[in-house]
């Protein structure tokens, strides 16, 4: 039996060293997003306005990076806290650790270069070269055109500086290592043809990261054949759950029977001051930032509708607010 013990001991030592080497490689050779580009953005009023629109109403950066009023439906950002960070996302919400949205006002980003901000948005790597967890959907933001990324950066530079130092995010093992493999180099796509509403709608849908919530996943991997079919579960702090809707053009369980004007109206009903004061009913809230997306133009919302009507319909009935 002594030889069996020696074999097991040898295998244990081999596994130990192999694991150590793997951890070392993940820590030292990743992320592979490249250096931050050397650039200085020359902002214009039009660029800043475009960035404001994208950061608030499409990519909704301001939604997570502000203090959110969870006593009201959609948990809208509190005025005056735009970009200050501190939003908390925990394991109770199904996450592999405790994630905290950082401060993105000039008080925190003042010593970041424009290139470092671009790399963080599009590749998920911070100023210090550390990988970010894709709760911030940088894998989607990486599909943003260079002009639009520049616009967002120009807008962030105009935010009111707020001195606030949120706690650092922490990830559980092994995600704290796996996250290093996620960032990818940014390759700016060509400008979409805005006159083609399906093409432009796909672009908007992508940078708004709609698929991240409306496509069910298994450990972070989208389920095949379920693109935009809903069913992604979000635990709420109240102990309730909310399930993402099926937004494929399926006639029975999706939005195939919706008219374009109705789709737009579903968003625009939240584009009113009173929409920010809807009380939470029976502990049910939503992670869908309706009050932010409601600020999109009707033409952009219509383009998103046009694109969604072209994707494969998937029959998947969803109870959005289960008991």
N, C-alpha and C positions, 0 to 999 in steps of 0.2 A: 504493500500500500504506500510505501515511502515514495515510490516513483510517481504515483498519482498525485501525492501532495506536492512534489516538486513541479509537476506539470501545471497544477492549479496555481501555485505560487508564481511560476514564470508567466502564465497568462495574465495574472493579476498585475504583475509589474509592467507587462507589455501594455495592458489597457491603461494603466496609470500614466505611463509616459506618452502614449498616443493621445490620451485626453489632454494632458498638459500641453503637448505640441499643438493640438487643435485650438485650445484656448489662446495660446500665444499667437498663433496665426490670425485668429479672429480679432484679437486686440491690436495687433501691430500692422497687419496688411490691409485692413478694412477700416473705414469705408472707402470705396473706390470711385468717389464722385469727382476727383480731380481738385486742383487748386481753385480758389475763388477767382473769377476773372477780374482783370484790372480795368475798371471802367468808372466813369463819372457821369452820372445822368444830368443832362441839362433840362430841367423841368420847365414846362410851359403851363399856363392856366388850363389849356385843353387836356394836357396829359394828366394833370392833377385831378381834374374832374372825372376823367375816365378811370383813374385809379380809385377815386372815392366810390364810384359806381361799382366797380369790380369787388373791392374789399368789403363793401357793405351789403351789396345786393346779389352778387353772383358767387364769388368764391367765399363770401361771408367770413373773412378773417376776423372782423370786428366782433362777430357773434361769440366766438370762444375766448377771445383775448380781452374781454370786458367783464365787468361784474354783471351777472344775469339775475333778473328778478324771478326766482322760481316760485313765487307766490301767484304768478299770473301765467296764463296759458301761453305756451311757446317760450317761456322764460326769456323775455326780451332784454337786451342790454340796458342797463341803467344809464340815462344821459349823464355825461360828465366823466364816465369811466372808460371811454373808448380807448382800447389798446393797453390798459394798465396791467392786464394779465391777472393771474391768480385763480382762474377757473380750475376747479378740481374734478378729476375723473379717476375713479377708483375701481378696485377689484369687484366691488358690489355691482358695478355696471358692466362686469364681464371683461375687465381689462387686466393684463398681466403685470400689475403693479399700481403705483400711484403716480398719475401724470398731472402736471400743473402747467397751465398755459403761461408762457413767459410774457413779460412786459415788452410791447413792441412800439411804445412811444419813443420820441427822441431822447427821453431821459435814460432809456436803456440802450437804444440803438445808436446813440450819438457817436460812439467810438467804433461802430461797424462801418466798413466800406460798402458802397453800393453793390460791389461784386459779392461780398459776403452775405448780404441780404438776399441777393438773387440766388445764390447757392442754397441758402436755407429754404427758400420758398420752393424752388424747383427740384432740388436734389435731396433735401432733408439732412443737411450737415451744418452745424452751427459755426460760429466764429472760431471756436477752439478746435474744430475738426472732428467733433463728436457727432455720431449719427443720432437723428431724431426718430422717435417712434412715429409711425405714419397715422397716428390719430389726426395729426395735421396731414391732410391728404396730399402730400407733396408728389406722390406718384401720379396724381391727377393734375396737380399744378404744373408738373413738368411738361404738360401738353399745351401750356399757355404760350402764346406768341411772345417774342422778345419785346415788342412794343407794349403789350399788355403787362408783362412783368415789370418793365420800366415804369409804367404808369402807376402800378401798385406801390412800388418803392418810392416814387415821387410823392404819392399821397401820404404814405406812412411818415415821411419826413415833415409833413405839415401838421401832424397830430399834436394836440396840446401835451407838452411834456408832463408826465405824472411820475413822481418818485415813488416807486413801489418795487420791492424785491421779493417776488414770490419764492416759495420753497422750490428746490430742485426736484425734477421728476426722478423717480426710481423705478426700475424694472426688475422683475423677478428673474431668477435663473431658470431656464437658459436663454430667455428672451433678451436679457441684457447683453448677450453675445450675438444672438441671431440678428438683432437689430442692425448690427454693423454691416450686414450683407445686403441691406435693403436699398440704401441710396444708390442712385444711378447718375451718370453724367447728364447734364442738361443739353439737349439738342433742340434748339428752337425750331418749331414747325413753321411752315409758310402761313401767311395770312389767309384765313378762310374767306371764301366768297360770300359776303353778307347779302348779296342779292339772291343767293340760293338758300332759301330758308331751311332746307333739310341739312345742308352742309353746315350752315352757321348754327343751327339748332343743336347739331351733334357736338360742335365745338363748345357751346355754352353748357350743354349737359355734362360734358366731360370735365371742364374746369370748375363746374359747380359740384363735381363729385357725387352726382345723384346716384350712380351705381354703387357707391360705397355703402349706402344705407338700404337701397331698394333691391339689391341682389343678395340672396341668402348665402352664407359662407359656412365653411367647416374649417375651423382653426385658421381663419384668415384667407382661405382659398375659396374663391367664388364657385358655387355649385354649377356644374356644366348644364347648359340648357335652361338656366333659371335667370338669365340676364333681365334685370328690372322686374322680376316676378314677385317681389315682396317676400315677406316672411322673416325678415331679420328682426330678432328680438332685442329690445332695449329694456333692461331693468331700470325702474325709476327709484329715486330715494325714498319714496313713500311705500315701497314694497310691491307696488303695482308693476305691470309690464305694458309696453306699447310695441306693436308689431308694424313694421313698415308695409306700406300698401303696394299692391300689384299695379304697376303703371305701364304694363305692356298693353297693346291694343286688343287683348282678348275681350270679346263682347260680353261674356258672362261675369268674369272675375277681375277684369282689368278696366281700362279706360277706353276701350274700343267704341263704346256707345256715346262717349262724351263728344260734344261739339267743341270746336275751337274756342268759341266765345265763352262757353261754360268753363273750360279749362283755365282760361285767363281770369275769369271772374272768381274762381276758387282762390286764387292768389290775391287778387286785388281787394277782396273783402277785408284783408288784414292791413291794407294800406291806409289806415285811418288812425288818428290818435287814440280813439277809444279801444282799438284792437289790442293795445298794449296793457289794457286794464281788465281783460277778460279773466275772471277768477278761475282757479283750478277747480274742477268739479270732481268730487268724491276721490280725490287723490290722483286723478288721471291727468297727466300732462303729455307733452309731446316733445321729442327731440328735433322735430322738423322746425327750422327757424322761419316760420311763415311770415313774421313781421319784417324779416330781412329780405326774403325773396320777393315779397310784395312790392318792393321798390323797383323791381325790374320793369322795363318798359313793356307795354303791351306787345310791341313788335317782337321783342326778344322772347317773351313768354310764348307768343304764337309760334316762333321758330322752334322752340323746345317741343311744343305740341306736335308740330309738323314732323320733327325727327322721331319722336316717340311712336308716332303712327306707322313708321316704316320698320320698326324692329319686330322680330318674331313674336306673335301672340303666345302667351303661356297661360294655360288654365291652372290657376292656383288661388283658391279662395282664401282670404285672409280676414281673421277677426282682429281688427286693429287694437281694440281695447278689451282683452280677455279678462275675465274675473280672476 
